[in-house]
Amino acid sequence: MYQPLMLGIVGANGAGKTTLVRGIARLLGKQGVTPICLDDYHRYDRVERTRLGLTSDDPAAHRLDLMAEHLATLRAGGTIEKPVYDHRSGRLRGPELVSATGLVLAYGALTLTPPALYDLFDLTVYLDPEPALLRALATGARYCAARL
């Protein structure tokens, strides 16, 4: 088995992680790129989180142990059964098979939580857009790049 290149992309909701991953996959071709959304590792569905008083940003609401195990397996060139969380409905769905290729793009708000995950990545990128841009995107307003 070979060891793929592991790129970790971190950032808050709406920071552009998914857009960046889609762009990289488009540029490099989908054959050699394995995108893996780490925001799917929810421990509870939306109703359960609300009942427990947890937010989706709370590490306790996620299966970080399973996420770390899966990232280590991908790092070793293996295949995993990744959980899937439907962000629109707030429900957990059945797993999907994910196999490592030459480049694994792991992206999510908690990509580097816990810090032990740092060693699994060859490179990490933290997206931190201007707060005004995030607010404009959240409200659907137009944002002028000249404001930066």
Phi, psi and omega in degrees: 000146179262165177253116181286163171283130183248120178245122177258129180241124186236148175171163179291168175303131178084005183284342179112014181300308182297318179298317178297315180297316178299320179295317178297315180297322179294318180291319185268345184092138186289343182297320185257011184238131176245100174279139177222116180278113182279351176286357178276352185275043177290141176277328185230155172282176186299319180296315180296319178299317180298315180298323181276353181075028179255150172258167179290347178271350183282122179305331179294343180272003185236157178266070184295329178295316178293321178300315180296318178298316180294319179295322178295322178295316178295321178302326179276002178089013184271190180238143181232164169253095185278135175295157178233129177244125178276105185291339178282312182273339182080020183247151175277139178240176179298160183285164175233147178283133177229124179246139179291140173241201181296330180225121176256122178255099180262121185224142179169170181292331184246030184304325182252025178244117004279167182302340178299341179287342182310317185290347179279346185253142174278331181208139174235146179232128177252119179268124184223074181292159177305138179305324179296324178293315178299317179296318180295318179293322181294328181265355181079010181283158175283145180234130181266124180300338180294342180287342183293000000 
